């Protein structure tokens, strides 16, 4: 008989939730689901702890009295989501502030399980999702992936975070914002329970020592007959080698380097910073509204120091000469696409390389289609045509390599393998 799978401690899931919180930034209603709802609960807590630094977050228990979520309650009020749907109680009255964490609220499952087709599939979730979006807040619903009505719930939310799953069988077309694998459970160390060996007596120790001396003399004689003087180690070599090994074993801080350092002199280093916003919604609105008239338009996620806060910077253009960037800026200002005070020419030579297209017939249409496929996945892609007629597809623009770390993480969560590069080429 096979027992239940061994899972890693809840803290491992919460740490993973913190790391992938970037994937839900910019969204307001997310279902965190798994075939192991307890694991999903831990991931949701990690996401909430990260996101509550910048906006209000509410977790809802749709699976029923999950222990990690129950521990968030500071009291014994049993009412929750079920009661809201059964008796009309407002979410505001059922939300419990999580002690010690600002902007973090929890709503329990209630006096009965809300994991029913009627509750999960209720059209009220669409209205709740709109309210959270309008307030720039985040609703996280923890649900079992096999719960009845999960497909209808997902249809009303912005997307899902999958824990230990590749897809949701009942909703194969659901928008997946991130996938979290079950962390490996490390088995406990083996303990040697064999009885300890008895120490040698004085007489036995003396006999063993005499035997070793005799063996050593015989071995030394044989080695002397066969050894080569040239192989004799040099005095002091062992100390030097040891010092070198110790130096090499010291951990070094990771350095982010571009993959094409030779292109630094021909980089398309100048862009227009159109907007720097502290919300993804404002940046996305600006990009979607004016993308067609802003060549090379993109969004860069830039961390604010060591905090959880993020700048969402909208850039346009990619030029090797700052004069060309200034001409584009003047044109955009004349057409009132950008504001005089909010836009400026900046030097941002780095970008994340996510694809390349070899030179071929119909290059223009092929490049637009490729970039469009990335944009449909909420990836701020743009293409630059190279001297040989090929194209490189980039995301973001960065003033220094360190600024790219957050955006690179976001792209990896979306399944890409970005490479930091000096961006080269011209816009279409």
C-alpha positions as CSV (number, residue, x, y, z in Angstrom):
1,X,0.0,0.0,0.0
2,X,1.4,3.4,-1.0
3,X,1.4,6.1,1.6
4,X,0.9,9.9,0.9
5,X,3.8,11.7,-0.8
6,X,6.3,13.2,1.6
7,X,6.2,17.0,1.2
8,X,8.7,19.6,2.1
9,X,8.0,21.8,5.2
10,X,5.5,24.6,4.7
11,X,8.2,27.2,5.0
12,X,9.7,26.0,1.7
13,X,6.4,26.7,-0.1
14,X,6.1,30.1,1.6
15,X,9.6,31.1,0.5
16,X,8.7,30.0,-3.1
17,X,5.6,32.0,-2.9
18,X,7.6,35.1,-2.0
19,X,9.9,34.5,-4.9
20,X,7.2,34.1,-7.5
21,X,5.0,37.0,-6.2
22,X,6.4,39.1,-9.0
23,X,4.3,36.9,-11.4
24,X,1.0,38.2,-9.9
25,X,2.1,41.8,-9.6
26,X,-0.2,43.8,-11.9
27,X,-3.1,41.3,-11.4
28,X,-5.9,41.7,-8.9
29,X,-7.7,38.3,-8.6
30,X,-5.7,35.0,-8.6
31,X,-6.6,31.4,-7.8
32,X,-3.8,29.5,-6.1
33,X,-4.6,25.8,-6.7
34,X,-3.1,22.4,-6.3
35,X,-3.9,18.7,-5.8
36,X,-2.4,19.4,-2.3
37,X,-4.4,22.4,-1.0
38,X,-2.2,22.7,2.1
39,X,0.8,23.3,-0.2
40,X,-1.2,25.9,-2.1
41,X,-2.1,27.6,1.1
42,X,1.5,28.0,2.1
43,X,2.4,29.4,-1.4
44,X,-0.5,31.9,-1.1
45,X,0.8,33.1,2.3
46,X,4.2,33.7,0.7
47,X,2.7,35.7,-2.1
48,X,0.6,37.7,0.3
49,X,3.6,38.5,2.6
50,X,5.5,39.9,-0.4
51,X,2.6,41.8,-2.0
52,X,1.2,43.3,1.2
53,X,4.3,45.6,1.3
54,X,2.8,47.6,-1.6
55,X,-1.0,46.9,-1.6
56,X,-3.9,45.3,0.4
57,X,-4.0,41.5,0.0
58,X,-6.9,39.2,1.0
59,X,-6.6,35.4,1.1
60,X,-9.8,33.4,0.8
61,X,-10.0,29.7,1.9
62,X,-12.0,27.9,-0.7
63,X,-10.9,24.4,0.3
64,X,-12.2,24.3,3.8
65,X,-10.4,24.9,7.1
66,X,-6.8,24.6,5.8
67,X,-4.5,24.5,8.8
68,X,-1.9,27.0,7.5
69,X,-4.7,29.5,6.9
70,X,-6.5,28.8,10.1
71,X,-3.4,29.9,12.0
72,X,-3.8,33.3,10.5
73,X,-7.0,33.8,12.5
74,X,-6.8,35.8,15.7
75,X,-10.0,34.7,17.3
76,X,-12.7,32.0,17.1
77,X,-15.2,33.5,14.7
78,X,-16.3,30.6,12.5
79,X,-18.0,32.6,9.7
80,X,-16.5,33.0,6.3
81,X,-17.0,32.6,2.6
82,X,-19.8,30.0,2.9
83,X,-21.8,32.3,5.1
84,X,-21.4,35.2,2.7
85,X,-23.0,33.2,-0.1
86,X,-25.5,31.5,2.1
87,X,-26.7,34.5,4.2
88,X,-25.4,37.5,2.2
89,X,-22.8,38.7,4.8
90,X,-20.4,41.1,3.1
91,X,-16.8,40.2,2.6
92,X,-15.8,43.3,4.6
93,X,-17.4,42.0,7.7
94,X,-15.9,38.6,7.3
95,X,-12.3,39.7,6.6
96,X,-9.8,39.3,9.5
97,X,-6.7,41.4,9.7
98,X,-3.6,39.2,10.1
99,X,-1.8,40.1,13.3
100,X,1.6,41.8,12.8
101,X,1.3,42.3,9.0
102,X,0.0,45.5,7.5
103,X,-2.4,45.2,4.5
104,X,-2.8,41.4,5.0
105,X,-6.3,40.0,5.5
106,X,-7.8,36.5,5.6
107,X,-11.3,35.2,5.0
108,X,-12.0,31.8,6.4
109,X,-14.0,29.1,4.7
110,X,-17.0,29.5,7.0
111,X,-19.4,27.4,9.0
112,X,-19.5,24.9,6.1
113,X,-17.3,24.1,3.1
114,X,-17.4,26.6,0.2
115,X,-15.9,24.0,-2.2
116,X,-19.2,23.5,-4.0
117,X,-20.1,24.0,-7.7
118,X,-22.7,26.7,-6.6
119,X,-20.2,28.8,-4.7
120,X,-17.1,28.3,-6.9
121,X,-19.1,28.9,-10.1
122,X,-21.1,31.9,-8.8
123,X,-21.0,35.0,-11.0
124,X,-20.5,37.1,-7.9
125,X,-16.8,36.3,-8.1
126,X,-16.6,38.4,-11.3
127,X,-17.9,41.4,-9.4
128,X,-15.5,40.8,-6.5
129,X,-12.6,40.6,-9.0
130,X,-13.7,44.0,-10.5
131,X,-13.8,45.6,-7.1
132,X,-10.3,44.4,-6.2
133,X,-9.0,45.6,-9.6
134,X,-10.6,49.1,-9.2
135,X,-9.0,49.4,-5.8
136,X,-5.6,48.1,-6.9
137,X,-5.8,45.3,-4.3
138,X,-5.2,41.6,-4.6
139,X,-7.6,38.7,-4.0
140,X,-6.0,35.3,-3.6
141,X,-8.3,32.3,-3.5
142,X,-6.9,28.9,-2.4
143,X,-8.7,26.0,-4.0
144,X,-8.4,22.3,-4.7
145,X,-7.7,21.8,-8.4
146,X,-10.4,19.1,-8.5
147,X,-13.1,21.1,-6.8
148,X,-16.4,21.3,-8.7
149,X,-16.9,24.5,-10.5
150,X,-13.2,25.4,-10.5
151,X,-13.4,26.1,-14.3
152,X,-16.1,28.7,-13.8
153,X,-14.2,30.3,-11.0
154,X,-11.1,30.6,-13.1
155,X,-13.0,32.1,-16.0
156,X,-13.8,35.1,-13.7
157,X,-10.3,35.6,-12.3
158,X,-7.2,37.2,-13.8
159,X,-5.3,33.8,-13.7
160,X,-4.0,31.0,-11.6
161,X,-0.8,29.9,-9.8
162,X,-0.4,26.1,-10.1
163,X,1.3,24.2,-7.2
164,X,2.7,20.8,-8.2
165,X,0.6,20.8,-11.5
166,X,1.2,21.4,-15.2
167,X,-2.4,22.2,-16.0
168,X,-5.9,22.1,-14.5
169,X,-7.7,19.2,-16.1
170,X,-11.1,20.9,-15.7
171,X,-9.9,24.1,-17.1
172,X,-7.1,23.4,-19.7
173,X,-7.4,26.9,-21.2
174,X,-7.1,28.8,-17.9
175,X,-4.6,31.7,-17.8
176,X,-1.5,30.4,-15.9
177,X,0.5,33.1,-14.2
178,X,3.1,30.8,-12.6
179,X,3.8,27.2,-11.9
180,X,5.4,26.0,-8.6
181,X,6.9,22.6,-8.3
182,X,6.7,20.7,-5.0
183,X,10.0,21.4,-3.2
184,X,12.1,18.3,-2.7
185,X,11.7,16.8,0.8
186,X,15.1,16.1,2.2
187,X,15.1,12.8,4.2
188,X,16.4,12.9,7.7
189,X,20.1,12.0,8.2
190,X,20.9,8.3,8.9
191,X,22.0,7.6,12.4
192,X,24.6,4.9,13.1
193,X,23.2,2.9,16.0
194,X,25.9,0.2,15.9
195,X,27.7,-0.1,19.2
196,X,31.0,1.8,19.4
197,X,34.2,-0.1,19.0
198,X,36.1,-0.9,22.1
199,X,39.5,0.9,22.5
200,X,42.6,-1.2,22.1
201,X,44.3,-2.3,25.2
202,X,47.9,-1.2,25.9
203,X,49.4,-4.5,24.9
204,X,47.4,-4.7,21.6
205,X,48.2,-1.1,20.8
206,X,51.9,-1.8,21.2
207,X,51.8,-4.9,19.0
208,X,49.9,-3.0,16.3
209,X,52.4,-0.1,16.3
210,X,55.3,-2.5,16.0
211,X,53.7,-4.1,13.0
212,X,53.1,-0.8,11.3
213,X,56.7,0.3,11.8
214,X,57.9,-3.0,10.2
215,X,55.6,-2.5,7.2
216,X,56.7,1.1,6.8
217,X,60.4,0.2,6.8
218,X,59.8,-2.5,4.1
219,X,57.7,-0.1,2.0
220,X,60.3,2.7,2.3
221,X,63.0,0.4,1.0
222,X,60.9,-0.6,-2.0
223,X,59.9,3.0,-2.8
224,X,63.6,4.0,-2.5
225,X,64.5,1.5,-5.3
226,X,61.7,2.8,-7.6
227,X,61.4,6.5,-6.9
228,X,62.5,9.3,-9.3
229,X,64.3,12.3,-7.8
230,X,62.5,14.6,-10.2
231,X,59.2,13.7,-8.6
232,X,60.2,14.8,-5.1
233,X,57.8,17.5,-3.9
234,X,59.2,21.0,-3.6
235,X,59.4,22.4,0.0
236,X,56.7,25.0,0.7
237,X,54.5,23.9,-2.3
238,X,51.8,22.3,-0.2
239,X,51.3,25.5,1.8
240,X,51.0,27.6,-1.3
241,X,48.6,25.2,-2.9
242,X,46.5,25.1,0.2
243,X,46.3,28.9,0.3
244,X,45.3,29.0,-3.4
245,X,42.6,26.4,-2.8
246,X,41.2,28.2,0.2
247,X,41.1,31.4,-1.8
248,X,39.3,29.7,-4.7
249,X,36.8,28.2,-2.4
250,X,35.6,31.5,-1.0
251,X,32.1,32.4,-2.3
252,X,31.9,35.3,-4.7
253,X,29.0,37.7,-5.2
254,X,27.2,36.9,-8.5
255,X,28.1,39.3,-11.3
256,X,25.5,40.0,-14.1
257,X,27.4,40.2,-17.4
258,X,26.0,40.8,-20.9
259,X,26.5,38.0,-23.4
260,X,27.9,40.3,-26.1
261,X,30.4,42.6,-24.5
262,X,32.0,43.2,-27.9
263,X,28.9,45.1,-29.0
264,X,29.1,47.7,-26.3
265,X,30.5,50.3,-28.7
266,X,27.7,49.9,-31.2
267,X,24.8,49.5,-28.7
268,X,21.5,51.3,-29.3
269,X,22.0,52.9,-25.9
270,X,19.5,55.8,-25.9
271,X,15.8,55.7,-25.3
272,X,13.0,57.9,-24.1
273,X,11.7,57.2,-20.6
274,X,8.0,57.9,-21.2
275,X,6.8,57.1,-17.7
276,X,7.9,55.8,-14.4
277,X,5.0,54.5,-12.4
278,X,4.6,52.5,-9.1
279,X,1.8,50.5,-10.6
280,X,1.7,48.0,-13.4
281,X,-1.7,49.2,-14.5
282,X,-0.6,52.7,-15.3
283,X,2.4,51.5,-17.2
284,X,0.4,48.9,-19.2
285,X,-2.3,51.5,-20.0
286,X,0.3,53.9,-21.4
287,X,2.0,51.1,-23.4
288,X,-1.2,49.8,-24.9
289,X,-2.6,53.2,-25.7
290,X,0.5,54.5,-27.6
291,X,2.4,51.4,-28.6
292,X,1.6,51.8,-32.3
293,X,3.2,55.3,-32.4
294,X,6.1,54.6,-30.1
295,X,8.8,52.4,-31.9
296,X,10.5,49.9,-29.7
297,X,8.1,50.5,-26.8
298,X,8.6,48.3,-23.7
299,X,8.2,48.2,-19.9
300,X,11.0,47.6,-17.5
301,X,10.5,46.3,-14.0
302,X,13.1,48.0,-11.9
303,X,13.5,47.3,-8.1
304,X,13.5,50.2,-5.7
305,X,16.7,49.6,-3.6
306,X,16.3,46.7,-1.3
307,X,12.6,47.1,-0.8
308,X,9.7,45.1,-2.2
309,X,8.6,48.2,-4.2
310,X,9.0,48.3,-8.0
311,X,9.2,51.0,-10.7
312,X,7.3,50.2,-13.9
313,X,9.2,52.2,-16.5
314,X,7.8,52.7,-20.0
315,X,10.5,53.2,-22.7
316,X,10.3,54.0,-26.4
317,X,13.0,54.0,-29.1
318,X,16.5,52.5,-29.3
319,X,19.1,54.7,-30.8
320,X,22.9,54.7,-31.0
321,X,22.9,58.5,-31.2
322,X,21.2,60.6,-28.5
323,X,20.3,63.2,-31.1
324,X,17.9,60.7,-32.8
325,X,16.3,60.0,-29.4
326,X,15.8,63.7,-28.8
327,X,14.1,64.1,-32.3
328,X,11.7,61.3,-31.4
329,X,11.0,62.9,-28.1
330,X,10.2,66.2,-29.7
331,X,7.8,64.5,-32.1
332,X,6.0,62.7,-29.4
333,X,5.7,65.9,-27.4
334,X,4.3,67.8,-30.4
335,X,1.6,65.1,-30.9
336,X,0.9,65.3,-27.1
337,X,1.6,61.6,-26.7
338,X,4.0,62.3,-23.8
339,X,4.1,65.0,-21.3
340,X,7.0,67.5,-21.2
341,X,7.7,66.9,-17.5
342,X,7.3,63.1,-17.4
343,X,9.6,62.1,-20.3
344,X,13.3,62.4,-21.0
345,X,16.1,60.9,-23.0
346,X,18.1,58.3,-20.9
347,X,21.0,56.0,-21.6
348,X,19.8,52.4,-21.3
349,X,22.1,50.2,-23.3
350,X,21.0,46.9,-21.8
351,X,18.0,44.7,-22.5
352,X,16.9,41.1,-22.1
353,X,17.3,39.1,-25.3
354,X,14.5,36.6,-25.6
355,X,14.5,35.5,-29.2
356,X,16.2,36.0,-32.6
357,X,15.0,35.7,-36.2
358,X,17.3,34.9,-39.1
359,X,17.2,37.1,-42.2
360,X,14.6,35.8,-44.7
361,X,11.8,36.8,-47.1
362,X,8.9,38.6,-45.5
363,X,11.0,39.7,-42.6
364,X,8.8,42.6,-41.6
365,X,5.6,40.6,-41.2
366,X,7.4,37.7,-39.6
367,X,9.0,40.0,-37.0
368,X,5.7,41.7,-36.2
369,X,4.0,38.3,-35.7
370,X,6.7,37.1,-33.5
371,X,6.6,40.2,-31.3
372,X,2.8,40.0,-31.2
373,X,2.9,36.5,-29.9
374,X,5.0,37.6,-27.0
375,X,2.8,40.6,-26.3
376,X,-0.2,38.3,-26.1
377,X,1.6,36.6,-23.2
378,X,1.9,40.0,-21.4
379,X,5.7,40.1,-22.3
380,X,6.8,43.7,-23.3
381,X,8.7,42.5,-26.4
382,X,10.1,44.6,-29.2
383,X,12.4,43.8,-32.2
384,X,15.5,45.6,-33.5
385,X,16.7,44.9,-37.0
386,X,20.4,44.0,-37.3
387,X,22.9,45.0,-40.0
388,X,22.7,41.6,-41.6
389,X,18.9,41.8,-41.9
390,X,18.2,39.5,-39.0
391,X,16.2,40.6,-36.0
392,X,16.7,40.3,-32.2
393,X,13.7,40.4,-29.9
394,X,14.2,42.1,-26.6
395,X,12.2,42.9,-23.5
396,X,12.9,45.9,-21.3
397,X,15.6,48.5,-21.3
398,X,18.1,49.0,-18.4
399,X,20.6,51.6,-17.4
400,X,22.9,49.0,-15.7
401,X,23.0,45.2,-15.5
402,X,21.7,45.0,-11.9
403,X,18.4,46.7,-12.9
404,X,17.6,43.7,-15.1
405,X,17.4,41.1,-12.3
406,X,13.7,41.6,-11.4
407,X,12.6,41.6,-15.0
408,X,14.7,38.5,-15.8
409,X,13.0,36.7,-12.9
410,X,9.6,37.7,-14.2
411,X,10.4,36.3,-17.7
412,X,11.7,33.0,-16.2
413,X,8.5,32.6,-14.3
414,X,6.7,33.0,-17.7
415,X,8.8,30.1,-19.1
416,X,11.5,32.1,-21.0
417,X,15.3,32.0,-20.8
418,X,16.3,35.7,-21.0
419,X,19.9,36.7,-21.6
420,X,21.3,40.1,-20.6
421,X,22.7,41.8,-23.7
422,X,23.8,45.1,-25.1
423,X,20.9,45.8,-27.4
424,X,21.9,46.5,-31.0
425,X,20.0,47.4,-34.2
426,X,17.2,49.7,-35.2
427,X,13.5,49.8,-34.8
428,X,11.2,48.8,-37.7
